[in-house]
Every structure is written in C-alpha cells, then in structure tokens.
Amino acid sequence: MDISHFFEFAPYHVMLAAAGGVIILAHWMPRLVSTREPAAPPLLILLGMAAYWLVPESPAAPDPRLHPKPWEVVSELTVIVALFAAGLRLDSLRPWKRWGATLRLLLIGMPLTIAAVALLGWGIGGMTAAGAILLGAVLAPTDPVLAGDVQVGPPMEGDEHPVRFTLTTEAALNDGLAFPFVYLGLIVALQGLDPQGWLLDWLAIDVVYRIAAGAAMGICGGWVLGQVLFVYPAHAALANTGSGVVALAGVLLCYGSTELVEGYGFIAVAAMGLTLRRIENEHRFHRRLHDFCETIEHALTALLLVALGNVLPVILGDLSPALVLIAVLLIVVIRPLAGWLSLAGSRITRRDRLVVSVFGVRGIGSIYYLCYAGAHIEFVNEPELWSLIGLTILLSTMLHGFTVGRAMDEIAK
C-alpha cells in the first residue's frame, strides 16, 4: 500500500515545528554550561537564522519591509505588556532622589544618543535628514522587553538595587519619550528642515500635549482599575478571585483610549502599572498579575525573535560597511558614553554608573517604531533602516545577553 501521501510536509506545519524546536533549544542549551537563567534572546535570533538555512521547507516569516503590519501589531502588544509589567515590578517609588539617575538618562542621555546616531546616519550612512532623525529615534530607547535580566525582581521581592531600579524605570519611560522624535522625522520628511513652519506645533502637540495626555490617562486608568480590582465591591473584590485577564483588558482599554485622544499610549501603560502597584501594594494579586503579564510577554517575544532571525538573512542584504560601523558605535561607544556623561555628578558609584551606561539593550521597541513610521510615510532609506536595526538588535542581544549574568553578580557584591 502506498502511504507516501500520508506524509505531505505542509509548510505551515513545518514552520510550527521549527519555531517550537528553536524556542525549546534556546532555553535548554544554556543549561548545559550554566545554571543561570538562560540568555535566550540572542539564541532565539541565531537559531531562527539557522532554521532559515537548515529547514528549507519552512516558509519564511513575512518580510517587514513588504508586510510591516503583522510586525507592528505583535511588537506593539509585546511592548504594551512589557511596559505595564515594568511599572508593576517597582515595590516603592521613594525616596524620590532614586529617580535622579533615571531623569538624567531620559533628559540628557537619550537626546544625546538620538543626536549622535542621527548625525552618523546622515554623515556616513548617506541617509536623508528625515531618515537620519528617524534612525536616531528608533534606536535611542532601551528595550523593556529584552532588559528583564537587568531590571528589578517581581513585586514584593524587595531586590531593588539602584542599578536595577534605574534601568527598569528608564526602559519603562523612554519608549514613550522617543515618540516625539519619531514624529519629528515624519514632519521633516513631509515639510523639510526649515523649523519655522512646524517647530511650535511639534513642541506644543507632539512633545507637551501627547506626553501629558499619556501620563494623565495612565494615572487615571491605573486608579480606576485599582478600584475595580481591589475596592468595589468590598465584600467580593475581584482581585481575590479574578485572573489577570481582567487587568490586561484594562491595560488594553487604557492604551487604546489614550491613543484615541492622541496621547502616547506607551507612557500611559507604564504610568498605569506604576499607579496600580500603589493600590493595595501588598496584595498577592500584584505578583499573580505580574507573572501572568510576563508569561504573555515572553511568549510574544520568543515568536518575534525567532521570526526576526528567520528574516535577518534577507534584510541584512542592504547592509553597507557604514551601517555596520553605526551599529557597532551605537552599542560600544554612543550609548555607554551618553549614559556615562548623563550620570556625571549623580549619587551612583563609578562601578554602577558603568553598568547602567553599558546595559541599554535594543530590541522590540525599535521594530515597532520603524513599522509605525513606515506605515505613515514611505522613507527613501527604509531598506537601510531595516538592515541596520536588525543588525543592531542582533549585536545588542548577543553582547548584553551573554554578559549580563556576570555584571549583575558584580553589582550584588
């Protein structure tokens, strides 16, 4: 009996098997050489690349240059959940002086990084002014998704070393604060470099209003969700029996409504997490909710990184030596130097200052920003932007993923 027709290798099923195998291997292989939490992100990308070459029957992930929408949606959801979870992690926001280093990184370090990357993109990368500004905005923020190993622990663990606190709060806020510069790149692409026609509007709307609206919506949303979960009805509080699905629905409601009033949704969900954590802050539901969000975040991240690795051999075809140089300079020179300079004179010790300056991983947020910008306007340099961002994420996850354990051990001494 001919049974060959029973073994038809449908590409979709090959893709599922390959993705599942890659994710298991990425989390299992590090255990062969270390008892640490596995440095999965770089391995997910590298094994995704290997699957592209070794599993010929597997269909490739959609090319983000041609089909950006799936990448935009999944990366957006991943960042939303990660930002909310980052806010939940912080057991205490006080004393307020703890925020000094974070504010320095946001107000000094990030603009310095944006300016340096934009100048490199324009000067040696051959990009247009709009493309260079967008490049700086896309690559400047650190990533809340891939920075879990350097952030504070889950709620009520109490491990909030100044380095971890600073990196957690920076990652929670700088994704939203990079958005004005994304809009600046879009404005320059449409209206040119002459600021007389757009500067005041950009400052009033994209900087002041959208940031303020995001923060206000997040604080209000966190308070309202806290009342729903912990306060009303008092005899049967939802947090005592409900799952994290309700809270996650509240996050989506807050994000969507913030975007509807033209605020920055990323800022809103981070502020929402910070606010919700202050309500009944010793309730065990906060830990359950954090773990629920973290599970969703890890699942979405794994799929995104495997898909990124799968398309990297294609999108890296637009790389040039100048773009490789920009990626390397960003990771080993620009971010560390901008972080070091912005923290000059702060209370952080020299050793901790060095760790904060170096561990600014790039990742999922950059994918979302580029998809978002590409959906609004066609950039001349979009293929180059994708190749540079893909390389930067690969190099950043490798450098930080394989060194973070030793660095965190050092600051714990």
Secondary structure, DSSP 4 states (H G I P E B T S, - for coil): ---GGGG---HHHHHHHHHHHHHHHHHHGGGGT-SSPP-HHHHHHHHHHHHHHH-TTSPPPPPTTT-HHHHHHHHHHHHHHHHHHHHHH-S---SGGGGHHHHHIIIIIHHHHHHHHHHHHHHTS---HHHHHHHHHHHSSPPTTTTGGGS--STT-----HHHHHHHHHHHHHHHHTHHHHHHHHHHHHH-S-GGGTHHHIIIIIIIIHHHHHHHHHHHHHHHHHIIIIISSGGG-HHHH--HHHHHHHHHHHHHHHHHTT--HHHHHHHHHHHHHTTTTT-THHHHHHHHHHHHHHHHHHHHHHHHHHHHHHHGGG--HHHHHHHHHIIIIIHHHHHHHHTTTSSS-HHHHHHHHH-----HHHHHHHHHHHHH---TTHHHHHHHHHHHHHHHHHHHHTTHHHHHHHHH-
